Amino acid sequence: MNPQRLHGHLLTPGGWRRGELAWSEDRIVSVQGEPLAEAQARDGSAPIVLPGFVDLHVHGGGGADTMCGGAALERITRTHARHGTTALLATTMTGPRDEIEAALRGVAPFVRRRCAAGARVLGVHLEGPYINPGRLGAQPDFASTARIDEVLALHAIAPLALITLAPEMPGHLELIVALRARGFVVQIGHSAGSYEDGVAALAAGATGFTHLFNAMTGLHHREPGMAGAALAHAERAELIPDLLHVHEGAIRVALRCIPGLYCVTDSTAAAGMGDGEYRLGRHTVTKCLGGVRLADGTLAGSTLTMDQALRNLVALGLSLEEASQRTSGIAARHLGLGRERGSLAAGAFADLVVLDADLHLREVWVEGERIDTETP
């Protein structure tokens, strides 16, 4: 098969280039061109080509919720692909074990085979039930402590690519050690733990923090809390840059402190939809004024998409190259997939987003398949 080719301003691992990218079937075969300054990359003379976005925290989209499984995953992956997300983690909600198992059974076929016109599901982000009942956020009240045999049984249903837990819960520090020994990626989240609990969890092998600042103990100068542990010691953490979950100033603090800060949407069924009521696990949530909330006003995930996340980061003053890393490359490397995802390099999947000078999507390609960005 003759390679397909795309010309433009390309963000490669070696920096910006004006040139040509070619791919055959689902893999990039060559990237060629002359060096280009970032100021020239957005001069409007050629389309901007970035690695496809990688979102490690997706609860839903297009009116569908991950906990519903099955056909819901088609809606979710197609909705996010239309916004430039080429790979994602289907993220669970806290609930009774049978509901979590049912959701994983619904996700598993989409991990094995990508849905046509949809983003690749890299696996599951298990966000609960192993969290602190005092820091549920918008999670239903089914928090529990974890056992390694239980986690492995869930993993046998669908691959758990990322596990969020509260390290201060009984037995969870030892569990982090056991999970890391088996190759799992563990993040700290939904935690009422102290700064010391966070430091201990990192020492045990946790490698990041789930939606930094949200649903965790905050930073105080005499009690640094879990957020303080992240800012002082973390190499990586996820953050929701919808400008509702985290103040612009706190985002700037995190960017200065955590080299591997990466962005997620924490998106719900309301993403890509109009105002109204939607499902989030067992909850009914309401989308209005650009956010999603429970009846008591608690933020309950977001309506963010990754193309908007990129634009928000650039509006905060990040270079387009750094914003791309924080919406793509860092997340891919966090899962150990840096050779295959989040990079315009030979051998990587042909996951591409093509933007205009205002950073609005013109084209999306997932594993070499062009996605219709207009049709729901």
C-alpha positions as a Python dict, from the first residue, in 0.01 Angstrom:
ca = {
    (1, 'M'): (0, 0, 0),
    (2, 'N'): (133, 345, -92),
    (3, 'P'): (194, 563, 213),
    (4, 'Q'): (-46, 847, 286),
    (5, 'R'): (120, 1186, 320),
    (6, 'L'): (50, 1505, 508),
    (7, 'H'): (232, 1835, 463),
    (8, 'G'): (250, 2108, 721),
    (9, 'H'): (427, 2239, 1027),
    (10, 'L'): (508, 1922, 1221),
    (11, 'L'): (584, 1897, 1591),
    (12, 'T'): (842, 1617, 1604),
    (13, 'P'): (1045, 1483, 1900),
    (14, 'G'): (1332, 1698, 1773),
    (15, 'G'): (1124, 2014, 1752),
    (16, 'W'): (924, 2192, 1484),
    (17, 'R'): (975, 2110, 1116),
    (18, 'R'): (822, 2234, 794),
    (19, 'G'): (782, 1921, 587),
    (20, 'E'): (605, 1594, 525),
    (21, 'L'): (478, 1310, 741),
    (22, 'A'): (400, 974, 580),
    (23, 'W'): (224, 668, 716),
    (24, 'S'): (130, 325, 589),
    (25, 'E'): (-177, 153, 731),
    (26, 'D'): (-166, 250, 1103),
    (27, 'R'): (202, 345, 1153),
    (28, 'I'): (415, 647, 1072),
    (29, 'V'): (695, 553, 833),
    (30, 'S'): (880, 884, 792),
    (31, 'V'): (891, 1244, 910),
    (32, 'Q'): (1097, 1483, 701),
    (33, 'G'): (1147, 1855, 680),
    (34, 'E'): (1354, 2158, 767),
    (35, 'P'): (1373, 2309, 1118),
    (36, 'L'): (1114, 2570, 1206),
    (37, 'A'): (1079, 2819, 1491),
    (38, 'E'): (758, 2797, 1694),
    (39, 'A'): (668, 3153, 1601),
    (40, 'Q'): (664, 3039, 1239),
    (41, 'A'): (462, 2726, 1321),
    (42, 'R'): (153, 2939, 1382),
    (43, 'D'): (203, 3185, 1096),
    (44, 'G'): (-97, 3047, 906),
    (45, 'S'): (102, 2947, 599),
    (46, 'A'): (49, 2574, 659),
    (47, 'P'): (-158, 2349, 884),
    (48, 'I'): (-16, 2258, 1224),
    (49, 'V'): (29, 1886, 1286),
    (50, 'L'): (56, 1755, 1644),
    (51, 'P'): (44, 1409, 1801),
    (52, 'G'): (-311, 1303, 1882),
    (53, 'F'): (-427, 1378, 2234),
    (54, 'V'): (-402, 1109, 2503),
    (55, 'D'): (-662, 1134, 2784),
    (56, 'L'): (-616, 907, 3086),
    (57, 'H'): (-939, 1006, 3265),
    (58, 'V'): (-1264, 972, 3067),
    (59, 'H'): (-1596, 890, 3233),
    (60, 'G'): (-1811, 960, 2931),
    (61, 'G'): (-1908, 1175, 2638),
    (62, 'G'): (-2175, 1219, 2375),
    (63, 'G'): (-2450, 1144, 2629),
    (64, 'A'): (-2300, 806, 2727),
    (65, 'D'): (-2139, 689, 3053),
    (66, 'T'): (-1852, 440, 3087),
    (67, 'M'): (-2033, 251, 3363),
    (68, 'C'): (-2300, 153, 3107),
    (69, 'G'): (-2044, -38, 2897),
    (70, 'G'): (-2129, -184, 2558),
    (71, 'A'): (-2270, 62, 2305),
    (72, 'A'): (-2187, 349, 2541),
    (73, 'L'): (-1819, 302, 2457),
    (74, 'E'): (-1892, 358, 2090),
    (75, 'R'): (-2052, 695, 2167),
    (76, 'I'): (-1774, 791, 2407),
    (77, 'T'): (-1479, 701, 2186),
    (78, 'R'): (-1633, 861, 1877),
    (79, 'T'): (-1720, 1181, 2064),
    (80, 'H'): (-1367, 1226, 2195),
    (81, 'A'): (-1207, 1131, 1864),
    (82, 'R'): (-1395, 1416, 1700),
    (83, 'H'): (-1217, 1646, 1947),
    (84, 'G'): (-872, 1509, 1872),
    (85, 'T'): (-835, 1243, 2141),
    (86, 'T'): (-680, 944, 1970),
    (87, 'A'): (-628, 725, 2278),
    (88, 'L'): (-797, 721, 2619),
    (89, 'L'): (-861, 527, 2938),
    (90, 'A'): (-1221, 434, 3011),
    (91, 'T'): (-1263, 546, 3372),
    (92, 'T'): (-1491, 382, 3626),
    (93, 'M'): (-1692, 524, 3914),
    (94, 'T'): (-1708, 389, 4268),
    (95, 'G'): (-1994, 145, 4306),
    (96, 'P'): (-2086, -204, 4421),
    (97, 'R'): (-1847, -467, 4293),
    (98, 'D'): (-2104, -620, 4057),
    (99, 'E'): (-2155, -281, 3886),
    (100, 'I'): (-1781, -231, 3841),
    (101, 'E'): (-1742, -582, 3702),
    (102, 'A'): (-2029, -525, 3459),
    (103, 'A'): (-1869, -200, 3341),
    (104, 'L'): (-1536, -374, 3287),
    (105, 'R'): (-1702, -649, 3085),
    (106, 'G'): (-1850, -377, 2866),
    (107, 'V'): (-1514, -206, 2818),
    (108, 'A'): (-1306, -518, 2748),
    (109, 'P'): (-1410, -570, 2381),
    (110, 'F'): (-1316, -209, 2300),
    (111, 'V'): (-967, -261, 2441),
    (112, 'R'): (-921, -563, 2219),
    (113, 'R'): (-1055, -390, 1907),
    (114, 'R'): (-1085, -20, 1833),
    (115, 'C'): (-1429, 103, 1736),
    (116, 'A'): (-1442, 244, 1381),
    (117, 'A'): (-1422, 625, 1389),
    (118, 'G'): (-1336, 610, 1760),
    (119, 'A'): (-1038, 667, 1983),
    (120, 'R'): (-830, 372, 2095),
    (121, 'V'): (-921, 247, 2445),
    (122, 'L'): (-587, 172, 2609),
    (123, 'G'): (-745, 9, 2913),
    (124, 'V'): (-927, 106, 3229),
    (125, 'H'): (-857, 379, 3482),
    (126, 'L'): (-999, 227, 3801),
    (127, 'E'): (-1102, 537, 3996),
    (128, 'G'): (-1255, 382, 4303),
    (129, 'P'): (-1375, 200, 4499),
    (130, 'Y'): (-1039, 213, 4681),
    (131, 'I'): (-1075, 572, 4797),
    (132, 'N'): (-1140, 755, 5121),
    (133, 'P'): (-1514, 781, 5203),
    (134, 'G'): (-1441, 1127, 5341),
    (135, 'R'): (-1314, 1251, 5004),
    (136, 'L'): (-1568, 1109, 4762),
    (137, 'G'): (-1600, 1424, 4554),
    (138, 'A'): (-1871, 1322, 4307),
    (139, 'Q'): (-1813, 949, 4358),
    (140, 'P'): (-2105, 743, 4496),
    (141, 'D'): (-2067, 628, 4857),
    (142, 'F'): (-1931, 278, 4798),
    (143, 'A'): (-1568, 329, 4898),
    (144, 'S'): (-1385, 23, 5027),
    (145, 'T'): (-1037, -97, 5108),
    (146, 'A'): (-858, -311, 4853),
    (147, 'R'): (-706, -656, 4843),
    (148, 'I'): (-458, -769, 4581),
    (149, 'D'): (-667, -1073, 4483),
    (150, 'E'): (-968, -850, 4422),
    (151, 'V'): (-768, -611, 4203),
    (152, 'L'): (-625, -899, 4002),
    (153, 'A'): (-975, -1041, 3951),
    (154, 'L'): (-1091, -707, 3809),
    (155, 'H'): (-780, -690, 3589),
    (156, 'A'): (-869, -1033, 3448),
    (157, 'I'): (-1198, -889, 3320),
    (158, 'A'): (-1044, -583, 3150),
    (159, 'P'): (-687, -453, 3171),
    (160, 'L'): (-638, -196, 3447),
    (161, 'A'): (-392, 51, 3298),
    (162, 'L'): (-415, 293, 3593),
    (163, 'I'): (-541, 256, 3949),
    (164, 'T'): (-636, 544, 4179),
    (165, 'L'): (-640, 481, 4552),
    (166, 'A'): (-617, 662, 4884),
    (167, 'P'): (-290, 555, 5049),
    (168, 'E'): (-402, 630, 5406),
    (169, 'M'): (-667, 358, 5399),
    (170, 'P'): (-576, 37, 5591),
    (171, 'G'): (-340, -186, 5395),
    (172, 'H'): (-310, 45, 5094),
    (173, 'L'): (59, 131, 5133),
    (174, 'E'): (141, -239, 5124),
    (175, 'L'): (-96, -278, 4831),
    (176, 'I'): (91, -9, 4633),
    (177, 'V'): (410, -210, 4675),
    (178, 'A'): (237, -528, 4557),
    (179, 'L'): (72, -357, 4260),
    (180, 'R'): (395, -192, 4145),
    (181, 'A'): (575, -527, 4168),
    (182, 'R'): (317, -660, 3920),
    (183, 'G'): (364, -367, 3683),
    (184, 'F'): (53, -161, 3760),
    (185, 'V'): (56, 218, 3745),
    (186, 'V'): (-81, 360, 4071),
    (187, 'Q'): (-195, 716, 4142),
    (188, 'I'): (-294, 886, 4467),
    (189, 'G'): (-639, 1040, 4474),
    (190, 'H'): (-967, 1095, 4657),
    (191, 'S'): (-759, 1112, 4971),
    (192, 'A'): (-792, 1268, 5315),
    (193, 'G'): (-432, 1176, 5385),
    (194, 'S'): (-156, 1398, 5513),
    (195, 'Y'): (161, 1523, 5349),
    (196, 'E'): (341, 1235, 5518),
    (197, 'D'): (93, 984, 5375),
    (198, 'G'): (161, 1121, 5029),
    (199, 'V'): (538, 1101, 5069),
    (200, 'A'): (506, 744, 5198),
    (201, 'A'): (287, 646, 4901),
    (202, 'L'): (541, 785, 4655),
    (203, 'A'): (816, 593, 4834),
    (204, 'A'): (603, 277, 4808),
    (205, 'G'): (582, 318, 4430),
    (206, 'A'): (288, 544, 4347),
    (207, 'T'): (381, 744, 4038),
    (208, 'G'): (128, 1025, 4022),
    (209, 'F'): (-176, 1206, 4160),
    (210, 'T'): (-531, 1195, 4028),
    (211, 'H'): (-689, 1532, 3937),
    (212, 'L'): (-440, 1732, 4141),
    (213, 'F'): (-598, 1963, 4405),
    (214, 'N'): (-944, 1810, 4364),
    (215, 'A'): (-1074, 1559, 4622),
    (216, 'M'): (-757, 1570, 4832),
    (217, 'T'): (-625, 1759, 5134),
    (218, 'G'): (-506, 2102, 5031),
    (219, 'L'): (-186, 2296, 5090),
    (220, 'H'): (-149, 2490, 5417),
    (221, 'H'): (182, 2625, 5538),
    (222, 'R'): (168, 2418, 5858),
    (223, 'E'): (-17, 2122, 5711),
    (224, 'P'): (101, 2078, 5352),
    (225, 'G'): (-151, 1801, 5288),
    (226, 'M'): (-166, 1567, 4992),
    (227, 'A'): (-147, 1858, 4749),
    (228, 'G'): (171, 1971, 4923),
    (229, 'A'): (324, 1625, 4886),
    (230, 'A'): (250, 1638, 4514),
    (231, 'L'): (398, 1985, 4467),
    (232, 'A'): (708, 1901, 4669),
    (233, 'H'): (785, 1552, 4543),
    (234, 'A'): (581, 1434, 4244),
    (235, 'E'): (736, 1378, 3904),
    (236, 'R'): (391, 1336, 3748),
    (237, 'A'): (31, 1428, 3820),
    (238, 'E'): (-288, 1476, 3623),
    (239, 'L'): (-481, 1804, 3626),
    (240, 'I'): (-815, 1918, 3480),
    (241, 'P'): (-750, 2246, 3293),
    (242, 'D'): (-1111, 2349, 3236),
    (243, 'L'): (-1049, 2660, 3454),
    (244, 'L'): (-1337, 2552, 3681),
    (245, 'H'): (-1175, 2266, 3874),
    (246, 'V'): (-848, 2449, 3934),
    (247, 'H'): (-777, 2823, 3949),
    (248, 'E'): (-536, 2961, 3691),
    (249, 'G'): (-292, 3053, 3967),
    (250, 'A'): (-289, 2699, 4108),
    (251, 'I'): (-228, 2563, 3759),
    (252, 'R'): (75, 2790, 3731),
    (253, 'V'): (205, 2665, 4067),
    (254, 'A'): (168, 2304, 3956),
    (255, 'L'): (341, 2373, 3625),
    (256, 'R'): (642, 2515, 3809),
    (257, 'C'): (659, 2228, 4059),
    (258, 'I'): (574, 1907, 3870),
    (259, 'P'): (776, 1842, 3556),
    (260, 'G'): (545, 1568, 3431),
    (261, 'L'): (215, 1746, 3489),
    (262, 'Y'): (-27, 1619, 3227),
    (263, 'C'): (-384, 1712, 3144),
    (264, 'V'): (-701, 1507, 3154),
    (265, 'T'): (-1063, 1596, 3090),
    (266, 'D'): (-1236, 1393, 3365),
    (267, 'S'): (-1516, 1422, 3111),
    (268, 'T'): (-1868, 1297, 3172),
    (269, 'A'): (-2157, 1198, 2948),
    (270, 'A'): (-2228, 1572, 2916),
    (271, 'A'): (-1913, 1632, 2711),
    (272, 'G'): (-2008, 1729, 2358),
    (273, 'M'): (-2373, 1773, 2459),
    (274, 'G'): (-2610, 2058, 2545),
    (275, 'D'): (-2725, 2164, 2888),
    (276, 'G'): (-2940, 1914, 3075),
    (277, 'E'): (-2930, 1608, 3299),
    (278, 'Y'): (-2690, 1318, 3243),
    (279, 'R'): (-2577, 1001, 3414),
    (280, 'L'): (-2248, 972, 3604),
    (281, 'G'): (-2230, 624, 3750),
    (282, 'R'): (-2520, 608, 3995),
    (283, 'H'): (-2557, 986, 4003),
    (284, 'T'): (-2767, 1219, 3794),
    (285, 'V'): (-2568, 1533, 3716),
    (286, 'T'): (-2666, 1861, 3555),
    (287, 'K'): (-2472, 2044, 3287),
    (288, 'C'): (-2508, 2420, 3297),
    (289, 'L'): (-2285, 2728, 3282),
    (290, 'G'): (-2007, 2523, 3126),
    (291, 'G'): (-1979, 2275, 3414),
    (292, 'V'): (-2132, 1958, 3551),
    (293, 'R'): (-2261, 1943, 3908),
    (294, 'L'): (-2448, 1731, 4157),
    (295, 'A'): (-2771, 1867, 4305),
    (296, 'D'): (-2574, 2015, 4598),
    (297, 'G'): (-2346, 2209, 4362),
    (298, 'T'): (-2043, 1978, 4386),
    (299, 'L'): (-1842, 1969, 4064),
    (300, 'A'): (-1896, 1626, 3910),
    (301, 'G'): (-1643, 1571, 3635),
    (302, 'S'): (-1633, 1808, 3341),
    (303, 'T'): (-1749, 1882, 2989),
    (304, 'L'): (-1392, 1949, 2877),
    (305, 'T'): (-1248, 1808, 2556),
    (306, 'M'): (-876, 1783, 2489),
    (307, 'D'): (-870, 2031, 2202),
    (308, 'Q'): (-1008, 2293, 2441),
    (309, 'A'): (-758, 2183, 2706),
    (310, 'L'): (-477, 2257, 2458),
    (311, 'R'): (-619, 2602, 2383),
    (312, 'N'): (-658, 2676, 2755),
    (313, 'L'): (-294, 2589, 2821),
    (314, 'V'): (-172, 2811, 2539),
    (315, 'A'): (-395, 3092, 2667),
    (316, 'L'): (-218, 3055, 3004),
    (317, 'G'): (111, 3126, 2830),
    (318, 'L'): (250, 2781, 2753),
    (319, 'S'): (424, 2730, 2423),
    (320, 'L'): (233, 2512, 2179),
    (321, 'E'): (511, 2252, 2205),
    (322, 'E'): (476, 2233, 2585),
    (323, 'A'): (97, 2231, 2567),
    (324, 'S'): (115, 1940, 2324),
    (325, 'Q'): (342, 1746, 2559),
    (326, 'R'): (100, 1801, 2846),
    (327, 'T'): (-200, 1683, 2643),
    (328, 'S'): (-30, 1391, 2473),
    (329, 'G'): (330, 1283, 2516),
    (330, 'I'): (362, 1288, 2894),
    (331, 'A'): (47, 1082, 2944),
    (332, 'A'): (165, 825, 2689),
    (333, 'R'): (500, 795, 2865),
    (334, 'H'): (325, 766, 3202),
    (335, 'L'): (172, 440, 3078),
    (336, 'G'): (499, 325, 2920),
    (337, 'L'): (367, 385, 2567),
    (338, 'G'): (600, 665, 2458),
    (339, 'R'): (732, 473, 2159),
    (340, 'E'): (384, 415, 2019),
    (341, 'R'): (167, 710, 2124),
    (342, 'G'): (202, 1082, 2169),
    (343, 'S'): (483, 1132, 1920),
    (344, 'L'): (523, 1211, 1551),
    (345, 'A'): (805, 965, 1497),
    (346, 'A'): (865, 672, 1263),
    (347, 'G'): (721, 356, 1414),
    (348, 'A'): (458, 532, 1623),
    (349, 'F'): (89, 498, 1549),
    (350, 'A'): (-45, 747, 1296),
    (351, 'D'): (-239, 938, 1562),
    (352, 'L'): (-252, 1298, 1439),
    (353, 'V'): (-439, 1621, 1493),
    (354, 'V'): (-426, 1895, 1231),
    (355, 'L'): (-496, 2248, 1352),
    (356, 'D'): (-529, 2594, 1206),
    (357, 'A'): (-339, 2897, 1335),
    (358, 'D'): (-611, 2956, 1597),
    (359, 'L'): (-566, 2597, 1722),
    (360, 'H'): (-903, 2474, 1601),
    (361, 'L'): (-924, 2123, 1458),
    (362, 'R'): (-911, 2073, 1085),
    (363, 'E'): (-843, 1699, 1074),
    (364, 'V'): (-805, 1403, 1310),
    (365, 'W'): (-643, 1069, 1227),
    (366, 'V'): (-660, 769, 1460),
    (367, 'E'): (-420, 486, 1373),
    (368, 'G'): (-429, 605, 1012),
    (369, 'E'): (-809, 637, 992),
    (370, 'R'): (-942, 985, 914),
    (371, 'I'): (-1217, 1085, 1157),
    (372, 'D'): (-1518, 1290, 1053),
    (373, 'T'): (-1500, 1577, 1302),
    (374, 'E'): (-1845, 1712, 1214),
    (375, 'T'): (-2086, 1419, 1228),
    (376, 'P'): (-2205, 1318, 1579),
}
